[in-house]
């Protein structure tokens, strides 16, 4: 037989379209010709495959070898096609049987010795292939994450020789059973470790219950980062479908850890990160920080220190929950339903409003500092709250003194509120559309009048008004109330702006 076909997968965003690796042996000068839009890593496979076959004691055919990666208009990148190409050459030259190839899919990078190396995106490939009824052969280092896909037949192999022994029936590969993973993350920071800051903790609970974005403003050492890092501990573990989606994104970036299965991601990039690092991209688009934080928390510390152009790219994904990366030859779509938590100082020196009076920042400097954050971005933040410095007496630890409310206790209230939302509208309050907002978040007449007056007094936009209603709906859900009353709207309005009174007093 001079023609063989081996099935594999490419990566295009979060999907993994099928690729047929077609190998044809013909007469003529010996050589290997790769066609089908291969990138540099794929073109280099000819040398890796030749050395791997020879070191595994197979004969490399002294004929003209043509390898076609179909479909031809789909770009192919990375070394995952090494194993399918090698098997295609062996099947076309009659060194391994071709019949079993139809029952399998293959992906793996070959070392020159014939050993198999890990590939990026193994979970995403198996997730796309799980309904095709074929077993998926992967390197041992990549198989554990792929085996988390339910009903997927994942066959791990250490080398090309093991794969060939499986195809000949001499030593079949054993199907990998998924390693049981913990349903809840262990050793997460607990909310009880945060001293004081009762209002900020309340805002954190509301943010967790409704999936709202949150801005914390306060002096250095007030506990802003501590609060932000404890938000994931208030959220319920991911269900199986959500966990697979999150794991597939992490697999595309080569960062998935099976031990952290069902743990909500927490991403905290440095403020020097570029727009591409945050949104994703590259010549072969990969997920950025907002996609790696999908169904989890994206924490941006020192918000005014971020480049304004980088912050502006967050606006559309915050509304749509997806990010589309367009290149000349392709478009890639990644999910990005992240929960934004940001922290900032009240002024350039950080001590505005502190009782020590150490701040000497002029009013125009404070205004310029806060002006680094655009109005449209602030308008998309649901909750904004001051986090004041704690008095020394509240910071000090006392022997035997009980801590504050634990994360597990708050998580119980958050779970109950989320359950009400899912039962009512099948989505958290922060993700409601305008039509759903009118259907599920209609306030009482008194509450409606209060919200209207707040719009006029504070000059709020229509988007801000909608976000007040969403937050008020979450507050009502936490209280177990079916209607949005004035008390719920009043609290939501209080979280809409952080206090600028101190800045105004300093300016006067």
Number of C-alpha atoms within 10 A of each C-alpha: 11 14 19 25 24 27 24 26 26 23 25 21 23 22 21 20 16 18 22 19 23 22 28 20 22 14 9 10 10 14 13 19 14 18 16 18 18 20 15 12 15 22 21 15 23 20 12 21 26 19 19 26 22 14 14 15 11 14 14 19 16 14 16 16 25 18 23 21 28 18 15 14 12 19 18 26 17 21 23 29 30 27 28 27 29 25 28 26 30 22 23 23 22 14 15 19 18 21 12 13 21 12 13 19 25 23 28 28 27 26 16 17 16 25 19 29 20 20 22 22 29 29 28 28 26 29 22 16 22 17 10 12 12 17 20 26 25 30 28 18 15 25 25 22 25 29 25 25 21 14 10 23 22 31 26 24 23 16 23 24 18 18 24 20 14 18 20 15 12 10 12 14 18 12 16 17 14 17 12 10 13 14 15 16 17 10 7 13 16 20 25 16 15 21 17 19 19 13 13 20 20 12 23 25 24 25 26 29 30 26 26 27 23 27 29 27 24 24 21 17 13 20 21 26 19 16 22 26 20 21 25 22 24 24 24 21 18 20 11 15 12 15 19 22 19 25 29 27 28 23 24 25 15 15 14 19 12 18 13 17 23 23 24 23 21 22 20 17 16 13 16 11 13 16 19 17 17 19 23 22 19 12 9 17 22 23 28 21 22 31 29 31 26 27 24 25 26 26 26 23 22 15 22 24 16 18 16 15 11 17 20 14 16 19 15 13 18 21 14 12 18 18 23 17 19 12 13 6 9 15 12 20 18 25 23 26 24 27 26 24 28 23 25 24 24 28 25 20 14 19 21 22 21 15 11 8 9 12 16 13 18 13 16 10 13 18 15 13 16 18 12 15 18 14 10 12 15 17 19 19 21 27 27 24 20 24 27 23 19 15 10 7 7 11 12 8 11 8 5 6 7 9 13 14 15 15 21 16 12 20 20 14 20 24 17 15 23 25 16 19 20 12 9 11 14 13 16 21 27 23 19 19 12 12 9 13 19 13 11 20 22 17 21 14 12 14 20 17 14 18 23 13 13 17 17 10 9 11 10 16 13 11 14 19 17 20 25 26 29 27 29 29 29 33 26 19 26 20 13 13 13 12 16 25 21 19 15 23 28 17 15 25 25 14 22 25 18 17 15 11 10 13 18 10 10 14 12 7
